[in-house]
Amino acid sequence: MSKTYVICGCKSWNKSVFDEIISKFDGEWIYFGSKEELTNENLDKINPDRIFFLHWSWIVPDEILSKYECINFHMTDVPYGRGGSPLQNLIVRGHKETKLSALKMTSELDAGPVYLKEQMPLDGTAQEILERSSQLAGKMIEKINSDNPEPKEQDGEPTIFERRKPDQSEIPDGLSIEELYDYIRMLDGEGYPPAFVKKRGFRYEYTSAMLYDGHLEARVRIIPE
């Protein structure tokens, strides 16, 4: 009997990975792109074998977590880096690579047992990293469904990341040229407030950073304050 799976994703690149890769895997695949779709009523009609969350901005109710096998993908080598804004928190701490962790979702954020982890580089813009993460998650989904690994409890002392606020996109003083490059690129993605400075009544927002020959080039958008 064919199995049924639900993919939840709230970003445009999640849907692209679903259409181009995941939907072609064995089984029946259904995509939810909004919080309003993820209801007990809709899930009861589908009765999915698993629900995978690629990128989801909302808390999943405990009644869904307890009834269905829910799996999310977190961009850190848990228990290091549980919590919000993992991409930015990793880069601002100087990490050049990370692991994408497939977790069984529980009521405690990013604390569930781990199905598997895969190495992932952190080069490029935030947008490029997020798209890379979704593509890797697609491969991990296929592996989870084929191998059915037993999730293992996380081991070690947790390190918790705090979700970044929009005002933290303001570029701090004292950065090196490499740190400035990282600061701009880590915020250069769909839905993120870009790196900025305020000066003489204007707000300067920076994207499309390139670093070479000891100098930095970037695109700037200037907005009157």
C-alpha positions as CSV (number, residue, x, y, z in Angstrom):
1,M,0.0,0.0,0.0
2,S,1.3,3.4,-0.9
3,K,2.2,5.7,1.9
4,T,1.1,9.4,2.3
5,Y,3.3,12.2,3.4
6,V,2.7,15.9,4.1
7,I,5.4,18.6,3.5
8,C,5.0,21.9,5.3
9,G,6.9,24.9,4.1
10,C,6.2,28.6,4.2
11,K,8.9,29.9,1.8
12,S,9.0,30.0,-2.0
13,W,12.1,27.8,-2.2
14,N,10.4,25.1,-0.1
15,K,7.7,24.8,-2.7
16,S,10.2,24.7,-5.5
17,V,12.1,21.8,-3.8
18,F,8.7,20.1,-3.3
19,D,7.7,20.4,-6.9
20,E,11.1,19.6,-8.4
21,I,12.4,16.9,-6.1
22,I,10.2,15.6,-3.2
23,S,6.9,15.1,-5.0
24,K,8.7,12.6,-7.3
25,F,9.6,10.3,-4.4
26,D,7.7,7.1,-3.8
27,G,4.3,7.6,-2.2
28,E,1.6,10.3,-2.2
29,W,2.9,13.8,-1.4
30,I,0.8,16.8,-0.3
31,Y,2.1,20.3,0.3
32,F,0.9,22.7,3.0
33,G,2.1,26.3,2.6
34,S,0.2,28.1,5.4
35,K,-0.7,27.8,9.0
36,E,-4.4,27.7,8.1
37,E,-3.9,24.4,6.1
38,L,-2.3,22.6,9.0
39,T,-5.4,21.6,10.9
40,N,-6.5,18.4,12.6
41,E,-9.5,18.3,10.2
42,N,-7.3,18.4,7.1
43,L,-4.8,15.9,8.5
44,D,-7.5,13.4,9.5
45,K,-8.7,13.4,5.9
46,I,-5.2,12.6,4.7
47,N,-4.0,10.4,7.7
48,P,-0.3,10.9,6.7
49,D,2.4,8.5,7.7
50,R,4.8,11.3,8.4
51,I,4.7,15.2,8.3
52,F,7.9,16.9,7.3
53,F,8.6,20.6,8.1
54,L,11.1,22.3,5.8
55,H,10.7,25.9,7.1
56,W,7.8,26.8,9.3
57,S,7.2,30.0,11.2
58,W,4.5,28.9,13.6
59,I,4.3,26.6,16.6
60,V,2.8,23.2,15.8
61,P,0.0,22.3,18.3
62,D,0.8,19.5,20.7
63,E,-2.3,17.7,19.6
64,I,-0.8,17.3,16.1
65,L,2.7,16.4,17.5
66,S,1.2,13.6,19.7
67,K,-1.0,12.2,16.9
68,Y,1.4,12.2,13.9
69,E,5.1,11.6,13.4
70,C,6.4,15.1,12.8
71,I,9.9,15.8,11.6
72,N,11.6,19.1,11.2
73,F,15.1,20.2,9.9
74,H,17.3,22.4,12.1
75,M,20.4,24.0,10.8
76,T,22.7,23.2,13.7
77,D,24.5,20.2,15.2
78,V,22.0,19.9,18.1
79,P,22.0,20.1,21.0
80,Y,24.3,23.0,20.0
81,G,22.3,25.9,18.6
82,R,18.8,25.0,19.6
83,G,16.4,28.0,19.1
84,G,15.9,30.9,16.7
85,S,17.8,32.4,13.8
86,P,20.3,29.5,13.5
87,L,21.8,30.7,10.2
88,Q,22.7,34.1,11.5
89,N,23.7,32.9,14.9
90,L,26.1,30.4,13.3
91,I,27.8,32.9,10.9
92,V,28.1,35.7,13.4
93,R,30.0,33.2,15.7
94,G,32.4,32.5,12.9
95,H,31.2,29.0,11.7
96,K,32.0,28.1,8.2
97,E,29.9,24.9,8.1
98,T,27.2,23.2,10.1
99,K,25.1,20.1,10.2
100,L,21.4,19.9,9.1
101,S,19.7,17.9,11.8
102,A,16.4,16.0,11.2
103,L,14.5,16.0,14.5
104,K,11.4,14.3,15.8
105,M,9.3,17.3,16.9
106,T,8.3,17.6,20.5
107,S,6.7,20.3,22.6
108,E,10.2,21.6,23.5
109,L,11.7,23.5,20.6
110,D,14.5,21.6,18.7
111,A,14.9,19.2,21.6
112,G,13.6,16.0,20.1
113,P,15.5,12.9,19.1
114,V,17.6,12.9,16.0
115,Y,17.0,10.7,12.9
116,L,20.1,11.8,11.0
117,K,22.5,14.7,10.4
118,E,24.2,15.8,7.2
119,Q,27.2,18.2,6.8
120,M,26.3,21.5,5.1
121,P,28.6,24.5,4.2
122,L,27.7,28.1,5.2
123,D,29.2,29.9,2.2
124,G,27.1,32.3,0.1
125,T,24.2,34.6,0.9
126,A,21.4,33.7,3.4
127,Q,19.2,33.0,0.4
128,E,21.7,30.6,-1.1
129,I,22.2,28.8,2.2
130,L,18.4,28.4,2.8
131,E,17.9,27.0,-0.7
132,R,20.8,24.6,-0.2
133,S,19.3,23.6,3.2
134,S,15.9,22.7,1.6
135,Q,17.5,20.7,-1.2
136,L,19.6,18.8,1.4
137,A,16.4,18.2,3.5
138,G,14.8,16.7,0.4
139,K,17.5,14.1,0.2
140,M,17.3,13.4,3.9
141,I,13.5,12.9,3.6
142,E,14.1,10.2,1.0
143,K,16.7,8.6,3.2
144,I,14.5,8.6,6.3
145,N,11.6,7.0,4.3
146,S,13.8,4.3,2.8
147,D,15.9,3.5,5.9
148,N,13.4,4.2,8.7
149,P,16.1,5.1,11.2
150,E,15.2,5.0,14.9
151,P,15.6,8.6,16.3
152,K,18.2,8.9,19.0
153,E,18.0,11.3,22.0
154,Q,20.3,14.3,21.8
155,D,23.5,14.0,23.8
156,G,25.3,16.8,25.5
157,E,24.6,20.2,27.1
158,P,22.3,22.4,25.0
159,T,23.5,25.7,23.7
160,I,20.4,27.9,23.0
161,F,20.3,30.5,20.2
162,E,18.1,33.6,20.7
163,R,15.9,34.7,17.8
164,R,17.4,37.8,16.3
165,K,15.3,41.0,16.2
166,P,15.2,43.5,13.2
167,D,17.2,46.1,15.0
168,Q,20.1,43.6,15.3
169,S,20.6,44.0,11.5
170,E,22.3,47.3,12.2
171,I,26.0,46.8,11.4
172,P,28.1,47.1,14.6
173,D,31.3,49.1,14.8
174,G,34.7,47.6,14.8
175,L,34.2,44.8,12.3
176,S,37.0,43.5,10.1
177,I,36.3,43.5,6.3
178,E,35.7,39.7,6.5
179,E,33.2,40.2,9.4
180,L,31.4,42.9,7.5
181,Y,31.1,40.7,4.5
182,D,29.6,37.9,6.7
183,Y,27.2,40.4,8.4
184,I,25.8,41.5,5.0
185,R,25.5,38.1,3.4
186,M,24.0,36.4,6.5
187,L,21.0,38.8,6.2
188,D,20.7,38.7,2.4
189,G,17.7,36.5,1.9
190,E,13.9,36.6,1.4
191,G,12.1,37.8,4.5
192,Y,15.1,39.0,6.4
193,P,15.8,42.7,7.3
194,P,19.0,43.5,5.4
195,A,22.2,44.8,7.1
196,F,22.1,48.6,7.5
197,V,23.7,51.7,9.0
198,K,22.1,55.0,9.8
199,K,23.9,58.2,9.0
200,R,22.9,61.9,8.5
201,G,19.2,61.2,8.2
202,F,19.5,58.2,5.9
203,R,19.3,54.5,6.3
204,Y,21.8,52.5,4.1
205,E,20.8,48.9,3.4
206,Y,23.4,46.5,2.0
207,T,22.9,43.4,-0.1
208,S,24.8,41.4,-2.8
209,A,28.2,41.6,-1.0
210,M,31.3,40.4,-2.8
211,L,34.7,40.1,-1.1
212,Y,37.9,39.9,-3.1
213,D,41.4,41.5,-3.3
214,G,41.0,42.8,0.3
215,H,38.0,44.9,-0.4
216,L,34.2,44.6,-0.3
217,E,31.7,45.6,-2.9
218,A,27.9,45.6,-2.2
219,R,24.6,46.9,-3.5
220,V,23.2,49.8,-1.3
221,R,19.6,51.0,-1.0
222,I,19.4,54.5,0.6
223,I,16.2,55.5,2.4
224,P,15.4,58.8,4.0
225,E,14.8,58.4,7.7
